[in-house]
Structures are given as structure tokens and as C-alpha cells.
Amino acid sequence: MSIFDSLLSSRLLPDPLVRSGIRHRLSARLSSESRGDVEDRDRRFSEFLTGLNESPIALNTIEANTLIYQVATEFYLQVLGPRLKGSSGYWSSKKATLAEAEEEMLRLVCERAELQDGQKILELGCGWGAMTLWMAEQFPNSSITAVSNSYTQRLHIEGEANRREFYNIRVITADINTFSAPEPGSYNRVVSVELFPQLKNYREVMRRISGWLKPDGKLFVQTTTHREHSYHFDNANSLDWIGRNFLPGGTMPSHDLLLHFQHDLRILHHWRINGLHAARTAEAWLHALRVNRKAILPVLEKVHGRDDARKRYAYWDLFFMACAELWSYREGEEWMISHYLFEK
């Protein structure tokens, strides 16, 4: 373990110093991505696109599954909101709660995805089922197939569906690299919330999704983006702490990146949501993590062992802090949440 990692895992550094360090790294990232003149940046972006098209759909899926998704569901019950939404809420007022922000974003996604009762819906990257269970509740006559890379997520969603007597949900555990929709050409909608930062070959993903949709079907995507730059998380870089510990093989897309992949699906609408909504969500997770520390440590011990549980707790603490600082950078105008609606 490096000295840098030792300091982070010990959490001996005060929050203001840690946050200042995070902002310094974000500034350094922006300086690196902005280097050169416009022709240099265009050349790098062209090379970036070529690399995506030559890549597998996703990298390090087993490692990412182990680091994040196979953590006991009890951990997320202590940290996330009541809907277990592992992505940004939409905070419509200063007095809103995390629960209200979760539901407001779920409503907004349904509206922008143009979901209606009776549709056949495929959700890619369903997490702990916030969107899946919301759609089942709001659209009882719809058929929902949810796909996750995690068996523990599947068990949780199926348990909640049975408890709430939702019989219109099917959950599949699959690696996105090899996943094939069970009934291609039959879906009215494909919905994906925060799966795309874990992907690489967007062209191939769009091609496959097009084959799963009906002729008039549509794809809705929600993803974290940067306003201008696309880059990879580098888990081989000793300074890319998030890449190594939480998003191995991940990608930060720019807001316009997906617009370059319209070979099989055509963009209808795209929206930007200020990053402060995601920052406030991350701050709420960080607060819950600290308030529920005594309950969380035994849960982490079951997964990581007693010796590593405290270190992993410190890593989650830092991860939520880093997310909050990233999304709040420059008042939420630098990194943000993007929504897209594509049609076949």
C-alpha cells in the first residue's frame, strides 16, 4: 500500500484538507484534458473514439462487481435512501429530503423516457432495483426485464417484488459483454441509469440495443458526464484512486460523446442536469454512512474480513466525499448528469 493510500485509509486527515486535495486533483485533471490547442484536442478525441470502437463492451466487470455490487445489501440499506437509488436524486427545493429527491428523479426519468403503462421494458444495469420497482409500481400492466451484474442485487429485487406483490418483473444476472436480450425485437423501451460510465464500446452497445427494440422503440440513458472532456479511469495509475478502488475500467463521457454513436439509433432529445443535484445526493450518503457507522462496520466485516473492514469503510467515506466534490465543482457546471432519448 502506498503512503497516499495509507493516509486515506487511516482517515487521520481532516475533511477540509481532504476536500481541498480532491479539488486540486480535479483541477489537475481539467488542466491535463485541456492541454494543447483545439487541433490537439480534436486529435486526442478522435483517437479516444477509435479506442472505444476497438474495445470490448466493458472491462474489469468481475473486479467492479466484487468492489461495489457484491457488497452486502445491508450496507446500502444503511447508506442510500429508502428507494435504494444508487444514483443522483433531483432536489426540487432546499427543504427536500433524500427520499423526495429519489422519487423526483425517478419521475423525471419516466417522463423523459416516455414510459407508459402496457409497454415492454428492458432495464440495463438495474442496481438495487430503484427504477425497476418504481416502474413496476407505476406501470402495473408493463412487463419489465431488469439486468444486473450482481447476484445479490437480483436477490434483493426479487425479494422486494415478492413482498410488494409485483408480478411484472423478471431479473437476470449477466455480464454486459455477453448479455443477449431474451426476446430481441420486442421491447418498447430500453432504459439505462448510470451503466454507461462502466462501458467502452458504445457503438456495439447501441447496435445490440437497436436489435432488442421494436421498430418504433426508444432508448433512454442517464449517465454522469463532463461538460466537454471524455476520459478513462486508469486503475493502473497510482494517483487515480477512484479508478483503482471503485470504477476499474470505467469511462467519464463528455455530454456530447454519445451523439457520435448514431449509426443504429438516432438522438431525439438530450438534457443536462446541474451537478449540484448529484453532489447533494452524495453528501446525503456520506452523512448516512457516518451516522450509521456502528451498524455498517459489522456488515463490511462479513465481506472484507475484520482487518480490512475499517479500511473499506474509510474508502467509502472518501468515495462519497470525492463524488460530492466532483459534482459540486464550479457550482455543478463542470461535471453533471446527462439524459438522452434515442429512437430506432
FIFISE-423987 format. One record per atom (N, C-alpha, C): residue in three letters; x, y, z. Coordinates in steps of 0.1 Angstrom, whole numbers, plus 5000, padded with zeros to 4 digits. Example, Ala and Ser with C-alpha at 12.3 -4.5 7.8 and 13.67 -1.06 7.14 Angstrom:
// FIFISE-423987
ALA513249435078/ALA512349555078/ALA513249675078/SER512849785071/SER513749895071/SER512950005079/
END
This chain:
// FIFISE-423987
MET500949885000/MET500050005000/MET500950125000/SER500650224992/SER501450354991/SER501150435003/ILE502050535005/ILE501850625016/ILE500550705015/PHE500250735002/PHE499050804999/PHE497850725003/ASP497850595000/ASP496750505004/ASP496650495019/SER497850485025/SER497850465040/SER497150585047/LEU497550705042/LEU496950825048/LEU495450835046/LEU494950785034/LEU493550795031/LEU492850685040/SER493350565040/SER492650465048/SER492650485063/SER493650565068/SER493650595082/SER492650705086/ARG492250785076/ARG491350895077/ARG491850985089/LEU493151005090/LEU493651095100/LEU493651245095/LEU493551255082/LEU493551395077/LEU492151455079/PRO492051585083/PRO490751645085/PRO490051665071/ASP488751665072/ASP487951685060/ASP488251805051/PRO488451925057/PRO488752035048/PRO490052015040/LEU491051945046/LEU492351925039/LEU492051815028/VAL491351715031/VAL491051605021/VAL490251665009/ARG489251745013/ARG488451815002/ARG489251904993/SER490151975000/SER491052064992/SER491951984983/GLY492451874988/GLY493251784979/GLY492451724967/ILE491151694970/ILE490351644959/ILE490151744948/ARG489851874953/ARG489651974943/ARG490952004935/HIS492051994942/HIS493352014935/HIS493551904924/ARG493151784927/ARG493251674917/ARG492251694905/LEU491051744909/LEU490151774898/LEU490651894889/SER491251994895/SER491852094887/SER492952044878/ALA493751954884/ALA494851894876/ALA494351814864/ARG493251744867/ARG492651664856/ARG492151754845/LEU491451864848/LEU491051964838/LEU492152024830/SER493252054837/SER494452114830/SER495052014820/SER495051884825/SER495551784816/SER494751764804/GLU493451754806/GLU492451734794/GLU492451854785/SER492751974790/SER492652094782/SER493952134775/ARG494952054777/ARG496352084772/ARG496252094757/GLY497152174751/GLY497352194737/GLY496252284731/ASP496352294718/ASP495352384711/ASP494152304706/VAL493252364699/VAL492052294695/VAL492352174686/GLU493352184678/GLU493652074669/GLU494251954677/ASP495051984687/ASP495551874696/ASP494351804703/ARG493451884708/ARG492351824715/ARG491451744705/ASP491251794693/ASP490451714683/ASP491151584680/ARG492451594678/ARG493251464675/ARG493051364686/ARG493251414699/ARG493151314710/ARG491651264711/PHE490651344708/PHE489351294709/PHE489051184698/SER489651214686/SER489551114675/SER490150984679/GLU491350994685/GLU491950864690/GLU491150804701/PHE490550884709/PHE489750824720/PHE488550744714/LEU487850804704/LEU486750734697/LEU487250604691/THR488350604684/THR488850484678/THR489150374689/GLY489750424700/GLY489950324711/GLY488650264716/LEU487650344718/LEU486350294722/LEU485850184712/ASN485850214700/ASN485350124689/ASN486149994688/GLU487349994693/GLU488149874692/GLU488149794706/SER487449844716/SER487449794729/SER486349684731/PRO486449604740/PRO485349524745/PRO484249614750/ILE483049564751/ILE481949654756/ILE482249704770/ALA482849624779/ALA483249664792/ALA484449594797/LEU485249664805/LEU486449604811/LEU486249584826/ASN487049484831/ASN487149464846/ASN485749444852/THR484849374846/THR483549364851/THR483549274864/ILE484349174865/ILE484449094877/ILE484949174888/GLU486049254886/GLU486649334896/GLU485649434901/ALA484949504892/ALA483949604896/ALA482849544904/ASN482449424900/ASN481349354907/ASN481749324922/THR483049284923/THR483549254937/THR483649374945/LEU484149484940/LEU484449604947/LEU483149674952/ILE482149674943/ILE480949754946/ILE479649674948/TYR479349594938/TYR478049534937/TYR477849414946/GLN478949344949/GLN478749224958/GLN478849254973/VAL478949384976/VAL478949424990/VAL477549394995/ALA477449345007/ALA476149305013/ALA475049425011/THR473849385008/THR472749485006/THR472549565019/GLU472849495030/GLU472649565043/GLU473449695044/PHE474649705037/PHE475449825037/PHE474649935030/TYR474049905018/TYR473350005011/TYR472050055017/LEU471449955025/LEU470249995033/LEU470550095043/GLN471850105048/GLN472250195058/GLN472650335052/VAL472950335039/VAL473550455033/VAL472650525023/LEU472050445014/LEU471250515004/LEU469850555010/GLY469050615001/GLY467650655005/GLY466750535005/PRO465450555009/PRO464550445010/PRO464250364997/ARG464550424986/ARG464350354973/ARG465550284969/LEU466650294977/LEU467950234973/LEU468450274960/LYS468250404957/LYS468750454944/LYS470150494945/GLY471050414937/GLY472450434938/GLY472950544928/SER472150644925/SER472550744915/SER471850874920/SER472150984913/SER471651114917/SER470151124919/GLY469751194929/GLY468451244931/GLY468251374924/TYR466951424924/TYR466751554918/TYR466051634930/TRP466851734934/TRP466451814946/TRP465651934942/SER464351934942/SER463552034937/SER463452154946/SER463852144959/SER463852254968/SER464952234979/LYS465252344986/LYS466352334996/LYS465852255008/LYS464552235010/LYS463952165021/LYS463752015017/ALA464051975005/ALA463751835001/ALA464551745009/THR464051625011/THR464751515017/THR465351425006/LEU466251335010/LEU466851235001/LEU465751144995/ALA464751105003/ALA463651024998/ALA462851104987/GLU462651224989/GLU461951304979/GLU462751324967/ALA464051344969/ALA464951364957/ALA465051234949/GLU465051124955/GLU465050994948/GLU463750984939/GLU462651014945/GLU461350994938/GLU461251094927/GLU461751224929/GLU461651324919/GLU462451284906/MET463651224908/MET464451184897/MET463851064890/LEU463250974897/LEU462550864891/LEU461450904883/ARG460651004888/ARG459551054880/ARG460051124867/LEU461151204868/LEU461751274857/LEU462251174846/VAL462851064850/VAL463350964841/VAL462150904833/CYS461150864841/CYS459950804834/CYS459350904824/GLU459251034827/GLU458751134818/GLU459651144806/ARG460951154808/ARG461851184796/ARG462051054788/ALA461850934794/ALA461950814787/ALA460650784779/GLU459650864782/GLU458250844776/GLU457750704779/LEU457850664792/LEU457250544796/LEU455750544798/GLN455050444794/GLN453650434795/GLN453250294800/ASP452150284806/ASP451650154811/ASP451350064799/GLY451749944800/GLY451549844790/GLY452749814781/GLN453849894783/GLN455049874775/GLN455849754780/LYS456649714771/LYS457649604774/LYS459049674776/ILE459549674788/ILE460749754791/ILE461949664795/LEU463049694790/LEU464349634793/LEU465249734800/GLU465649704813/GLU466449794820/GLU467849734822/LEU468849804817/LEU470249764817/LEU470949824829/GLY471549744838/GLY472249804849/GLY471249854860/CYS470549754866/CYS469349794874/CYS469749824889/GLY470949804893/GLY471349834906/GLY470549754916/TRP470149824927/TRP469249754937/TRP467849774935/GLY467449814922/GLY466049804918/GLY465249924920/ALA465850044922/ALA465050164924/ALA464250194912/MET464850184900/MET464050214888/MET463150094885/THR463649974887/THR462849854883/THR461549854891/LEU461649874904/LEU460549864913/LEU459549984911/TRP460150094909/TRP459350214906/TRP458450194893/MET459050144882/MET458350114870/MET457250014872/ALA457549904880/ALA456549804883/ALA455449864890/GLU455649954899/GLU454650024907/GLU453750114899/GLN454450194891/GLN453750304883/GLN453050244871/PHE453650144865/PHE453050084853/PHE452749934855/PRO451749904862/PRO451449764866/PRO451149674854/ASN450749724843/ASN450549644831/ASN451749634822/SER452849694826/SER454049674818/SER454849554822/SER455649504813/SER456549384816/SER457949444816/ILE458649414827/ILE459949474830/ILE460949364832/THR462049364823/THR463149274825/THR464349364829/ALA464949334841/ALA465949404846/ALA467249324846/VAL468349384842/VAL469649314841/VAL470649374850/SER471349294858/SER472349334868/SER473549244867/ASN474749294870/ASN475949214870/ASN476149144884/SER475149164893/SER475349124907/SER474149024911/TYR474548914916/TYR473548814921/TYR472848874934/THR473648944942/THR473048994955/THR471949104951/GLN472249174941/GLN471249274937/GLN469949204932/ARG470149104924/ARG469049024919/ARG468148964931/LEU468848914941/LEU468048854952/LEU467248964959/HIS467849084961/HIS467149194967/HIS465949234960/ILE466149254947/ILE464949294938/ILE463849194938/GLU464249064937/GLU463248964936/GLU462548954950/GLY463248974961/GLY462648974974/GLY461649084976/GLU462049204971/GLU461149324972/GLU459949304963/ALA460149254951/ALA459049234942/ALA458049134948/ASN458449024954/ASN457548934961/ASN456848994973/ARG457649074981/ARG457049134993/ARG455949234989/ARG456149304978/ARG455249404974/ARG454249354963/GLU454349224960/GLU453349164951/GLU453349224937/PHE454649244932/PHE454849294918/PHE455149164910/TYR454349134901/TYR454449014893/TYR454849044879/ASN455249164876/ASN455649204862/ASN457149234861/ILE457949174870/ILE459349194869/ILE460149054867/ARG461149064859/ARG462048954857/ARG463449004858/VAL464248944867/VAL465648994869/VAL466648894864/ILE467648934856/ILE468648854850/ILE470048894855/THR470848804860/THR472248834863/THR473048794851/ALA473848894846/ALA474648874834/ALA475748974833/ASP476748934826/ASP477849024822/ASP477449094810/ILE477549234810/ILE477049304798/ILE477849274785/ASN479049224787/ASN479849184775/ASN479149074767/THR478448984774/THR477948864768/THR476348854768/PHE475748954775/PHE474348954776/PHE473648974763/SER472548894761/SER471748904749/SER470248904754/ALA469549004750/ALA468149014755/ALA467348894751/PRO466548844761/PRO465848714759/PRO464848714747/GLU464248834744/GLU463348844733/GLU463648964724/PRO464648944716/PRO465049064708/PRO463949104698/GLY463949234696/GLY463049294687/GLY461649314693/SER461549304706/SER460149304712/SER460049424722/TYR461049494725/TYR460949594736/TYR460549734731/ASN459649794738/ASN459249934735/ASN460350034740/ARG460949994751/ARG461950084757/ARG463050004763/VAL464250064761/VAL465450014769/VAL465850134777/VAL466050114790/VAL466350214800/VAL467650184807/SER468550284808/SER469850254814/SER470250374823/VAL470350354836/VAL470750464845/VAL472050434851/GLU473050514847/GLU474450514852/GLU475150384849/LEU474750314839/LEU475650194834/LEU476750244824/PHE476450344817/PHE477350384806/PHE478750424810/PRO478950484822/PRO480350514827/PRO481150384829/GLN480550264829/GLN481250144831/GLN481450074817/LEU481050134806/LEU481150084793/LEU482250144785/LYS482650084774/LYS483650134765/LYS483150144750/ASN482750024745/ASN482450024731/ASN480950064729/TYR480650194729/TYR479350244728/TYR478650204714/ARG479550204704/ARG478950174691/ARG478350034691/GLU479049934697/GLU478549804697/GLU477349794707/VAL477349864718/VAL476249864727/VAL474949914720/MET475150024712/MET473950084705/MET473449984694/ARG474349914688/ARG473949824677/ARG473149714684/ARG473549664695/ARG472849554701/ARG471449604706/ILE471449714713/ILE470149774718/ILE469249794706/SER469649844695/SER468849854684/SER468149724680/GLY468849614681/GLY468349484677/GLY467349434687/TRP467349484700/TRP466449444710/TRP465149524710/LEU465149644704/LEU464049734703/LEU463049694692/LYS461749724694/LYS460749724683/LYS461149834673/PRO460549824661/PRO460849924651/PRO460650074656/ASP459650094664/ASP459450234669/ASP459950244684/GLY460850154688/GLY461350164702/GLY462350274705/LYS462550304717/LYS463450414721/LYS464350364733/LEU465550424733/LEU466450404744/LEU466650534752/PHE466550524765/PHE466850634775/PHE468050604782/VAL468950694783/VAL470250684791/VAL470350794801/GLN470750764813/GLN471150864823/GLN472650824826/THR473550924825/THR474950904829/THR475551024834/THR476551004843/THR477451114847/THR478251154835/THR478451284833/THR479251334822/THR480151454827/HIS481151484818/HIS481751614819/HIS481251704808/ARG481251834810/ARG480651924800/ARG481451924787/GLU482751884787/GLU483551894775/GLU484451774772/HIS485051714783/HIS486051614781/HIS485551474783/SER486051384775/SER485951244778/SER487251184782/TYR487251094792/TYR488551034796/TYR488250894803/HIS489250814804/HIS489150684810/HIS489650704825/PHE489050624834/PHE489650604847/PHE490750504845/ASP491850534852/ASP493150454850/ASP493450374862/ASN493050254864/ASN493350184876/ASN494750134877/ALA495550164866/ALA496950134867/ALA497750254873/ASN497050364873/ASN497750494878/ASN497650494893/SER498750514900/SER498750514915/SER497950634920/LEU497850744912/LEU497150854916/LEU495650854913/ASP495250764905/ASP493750754901/ASP493150664912/TRP492850724923/TRP492350644935/TRP490950584932/ILE490050664926/ILE488750614923/ILE488750504913/GLY489650524902/GLY489750414892/GLY490150284898/ARG491150294907/ARG491650164913/ARG490650104923/ASN489950184930/ASN489150124941/ASN487650114939/PHE487150184929/PHE485650184927/PHE485250174913/LEU485950224903/LEU485550224889/LEU486650174880/PRO487150044883/PRO488149994874/PRO487649974860/GLY488350024850/GLY487950014836/GLY486850114832/GLY486550204841/GLY485450294838/GLY485850414829/THR484750484824/THR484950594815/THR484150714820/MET484650834819/MET483950954821/MET483551014807/PRO482351004802/PRO482051054789/PRO481751204790/SER482051274779/SER481651414778/SER480151414774/HIS479451524776/HIS478051534773/HIS477751494759/ASP478651534750/ASP478351504736/ASP478851374730/LEU479551294739/LEU480151174734/LEU479151074727/LEU478051054734/LEU477050954728/LEU476451004715/LEU476551134713/LEU476051184700/LEU476851144688/HIS478051094691/HIS478851044680/HIS478550894676/PHE477550834683/PHE477250694680/PHE475750684676/GLN475450734664/GLN474150734659/GLN474050644647/HIS474850544646/HIS474750454634/HIS473550374634/ASP473050334646/ASP471850244647/ASP470650304654/LEU470950404662/LEU469850484670/LEU470150634668/ARG469050704666/ARG469150844664/ARG468650924676/ILE469451034679/ILE469151114691/ILE467851194689/LEU466951194698/LEU465751274698/LEU465851394707/HIS466351374719/HIS466451484729/HIS467651454738/HIS468351554743/HIS469351534753/HIS469251654763/TRP469451624776/TRP469251724786/TRP470451724795/ARG470751834802/ARG471751844812/ARG471151884826/ILE471651814836/ILE471151844850/ILE472351894858/ASN472252004864/ASN473352064871/ASN473951964881/GLY475251954882/GLY475851864891/GLY475651874906/LEU475051994910/LEU474752014924/LEU473751914929/HIS472851864920/HIS471851764924/HIS472551634929/ALA473551594921/ALA474351474924/ALA475251494936/ALA475751624937/ALA476651654949/ALA475851644962/ARG474651694962/ARG473851694974/ARG473451554977/THR473251464967/THR472951324969/THR474151254976/ALA475351284971/ALA476551224977/ALA476751264991/GLU476451394994/GLU476651445007/GLU475651375017/ALA474451345012/ALA473451275020/ALA473951135023/TRP474551065013/TRP475150935015/TRP476250935025/LEU477151035024/LEU478251055033/LEU477751075047/HIS476751155049/HIS476151175062/HIS475551045068/ALA474850975060/ALA474250845065/ALA475350745068/LEU476450745060/LEU477550655063/LEU478150675077/ARG478250805080/ARG478950835093/ARG477950815104/VAL476750855102/VAL475750835113/VAL475550685117/ASN475650605106/ASN475350455108/ASN476650375109/ARG477750435113/ARG479050375113/ARG479050245121/LYS478450245133/LYS478450125141/LYS477750005135/ALA476650035128/ALA475949925121/ALA476549885109/ILE477349975102/ILE477949945089/ILE479249855091/LEU480049885101/LEU481349815102/LEU481149655103/PRO480149605111/PRO480049465111/PRO479549405097/VAL478849485089/VAL478449445076/VAL479649435067/LEU480549525068/LEU481749525059/LEU482749415064/GLU482749385077/GLU483549275082/GLU483149145075/LYS481849125073/LYS481448995066/LYS481948985052/VAL482149095045/VAL482649095032/VAL484149095031/HIS484749185038/HIS486249215037/HIS487049155048/GLY486449105058/GLY487249055070/GLY487449165080/ARG487749125092/ARG487849225103/ARG488949325100/ASP490149285095/ASP491249365094/ASP491049475083/ASP490249445073/ASP490149535062/ASP488849615062/ALA487949585072/ALA486649645072/ALA486749795075/ARG487649835084/ARG487749975087/ARG488450055076/LYS489349995069/LYS489950055057/LYS488850075046/ARG488049975044/ARG487049985034/ARG485950085037/TYR485650095050/TYR484750205055/TYR485350335051/ALA486650355054/ALA487350485051/ALA487250515036/TYR487450405028/TYR487450425014/TYR486050475009/TRP484950415014/TRP483650455011/TRP483450605015/ASP483850635027/ASP483750775032/ASP484450875022/LEU485650835018/LEU486350925008/LEU485750924994/PHE485150804990/PHE484550804977/PHE483350894977/PHE482450894987/PHE481350984987/PHE481751124987/MET482851154995/MET483351294996/MET483851334982/ALA484651244975/ALA485151274962/ALA484051304952/CYS482951214953/CYS481851234944/CYS481151374946/ALA481051404959/ALA480451534962/ALA481251654957/GLU482551644958/GLU483451754954/GLU483451754938/LEU483451644932/LEU483451644917/LEU482251714912/TRP481051674917/TRP479751724911/TRP479551864915/SER480151914926/SER479952054930/SER480952144925/TYR481952094918/TYR483052174912/TYR482452284903/ARG482852404905/ARG482452514897/ARG480852524897/GLU480352504909/GLU478852514911/GLU478052424902/GLY478652304900/GLY477852204893/GLY477852214878/GLU478652314872/GLU478652334858/GLU479852264851/GLU480552184858/GLU481752114851/GLU481351964849/TRP481151894860/TRP480651754859/TRP479151754862/MET478351684855/MET476951684857/MET476251554854/ILE474951554853/ILE474151434849/ILE473551464836/SER473651374827/SER473051394813/SER472051284810/HIS470951334804/HIS469851244799/HIS469851244784/TYR469551124778/TYR469451114764/TYR468251024760/LEU467551064750/LEU466550974744/LEU466850954729/PHE467050824726/PHE467350784712/PHE466150704707/GLU465950714694/GLU464950634687/GLU465550544677/LYS464850434674/LYS465450334664/LYS465150394650/
END
